[in-house]
Amino acid sequence: MAIFNKIKKDYLESTRQWDVLITKIMQGNVVPVIGPEVLVDDERGTNPHRILIEDLA
């Protein structure tokens, strides 16, 4: 159970960090420079590149 809690905590922290980054980009405080290494496609279907494009478009 401890391993599950750590994985969940790590996932929540990672998600929070992406939310902070996207918010700062939308506020104009960060200029995104996106390369191919940012493209991800995991089992949850999240793709930060696609999220940024959709939010900024």
C-alpha positions in Angstrom: 0.0 0.0 0.0 2.9 2.4 0.7 4.2 2.0 -2.9 0.7 2.8 -4.2 0.6 6.0 -2.1 4.0 7.1 -3.3 3.0 6.5 -7.0 -0.2 8.4 -6.4 1.6 11.3 -4.6 4.2 11.5 -7.5 1.5 11.5 -10.1 -0.4 14.3 -8.3 2.8 16.4 -7.9 3.6 15.9 -11.6 0.1 16.9 -12.6 0.3 20.0 -10.3 3.6 21.0 -11.8 2.2 20.8 -15.4 -0.9 22.9 -14.3 1.4 25.6 -12.8 3.5 25.6 -16.0 0.5 25.9 -18.3 -1.0 28.7 -16.2 2.3 30.6 -16.3 2.5 30.2 -20.1 -1.1 31.5 -20.4 -0.3 34.5 -18.2 2.6 35.3 -20.4 5.2 34.7 -17.7 6.8 31.8 -19.6 7.6 31.4 -23.3 7.2 27.8 -24.3 10.0 26.2 -26.3 8.8 22.8 -27.2 10.9 20.1 -28.7 10.1 16.5 -29.8 11.2 15.1 -26.4 8.2 16.8 -24.8 5.7 14.7 -26.9 4.4 11.9 -24.8 1.6 9.4 -25.2 1.0 7.4 -22.0 -1.8 5.1 -21.0 -3.9 8.1 -19.7 -3.8 9.8 -23.1 -2.2 12.9 -21.7 0.1 14.9 -24.0 1.5 18.2 -22.7 2.2 19.3 -26.2 -1.4 18.9 -27.3 -2.7 20.5 -24.1 -0.5 23.5 -24.7 -1.6 23.9 -28.3 -5.3 23.5 -27.4 -5.1 26.0 -24.5 -3.1 28.6 -26.4 -5.1 28.3 -29.7 
